[in-house]
């Protein structure tokens, strides 16, 4: 089989190859531990500028103390900051978590909304977080674009540019709606484990035979 010449052709092959490397559905591929959409929303807010592993270390205590939006909305900032301290930027994150939970209670009957517009109206929630929650917990189309997806999209010749929203829209045109969540999560895992920014393991990469950047 020849090398795919178009972004669409490459996206199909990327999806096929990474599905073999990282099998499973969105829930299995998501590395943030959670039981429901509210927990995933909080965990994703906490994941900014830290690792999923670090977040998973603090969320059991967080959700035991604040199991619902109502409980989190009433949290004392100092107590919440103590629980999430190790994730970094703990004061800003605590403020966002309390404001997010308060708006869930006041505007959405304590339920996590489904639309991008409603989700991004919550404190601490941008398009990336909204798409994580939509695709993993709400069974909605969503293609989160983090630094790995942004970087690999350029390296693989799938999308150009530095703007995450534009890249998301470009990738949306290549990937069927039902597959966007797993496509993004598999790119993220591939970026973490194989195609690292500083030292990509091209010799171990299942995409190297058609990747425009392989060996560079």
Secondary structure, DSSP 8 states (H G I E B T S, - for coil): -----SHHHHHHHHHHHHHHHS-S-HHHH--S--SSHHHHHHHHHHTTTS-HHHHHHHHHHHHHH--SHHHHHT--HHHHHHHHGGGS-HHHHHHHHHHHHHHHHHHHTT----SHHHHTTSTT--HHHHHHHHHHHS--------HHHHHHHHHTTS--SS-HHHHHHHHHTTS-GGGHHHHHHHHHHHHHHTS-SSS--GGG-TTTTT-TTTT-
